[in-house]
Amino acid sequence: MRSSPAPAPGPTPQGFRYTCRGEGNRDAFLGREEITADGEVVYWLQYAGGFIG
């Protein structure tokens, strides 16, 4: 998987930054997304998943 700064690349005028970093493939993956404000983490989520079938 790739790291993505979407949906808001770089800092916004309000000082927020969104990052999402993941690894793996469709069979098994995991990652973490974060929102920071002025360098401090204000939200984070860890995720994991994979192909079921």
Secondary structure as UniProt FT lines:
FT   TURN            6..7
FT   TURN            13..14
FT   STRAND          16..24
FT   STRAND          29..37
FT   TURN            38..39
FT   STRAND          40..49
//
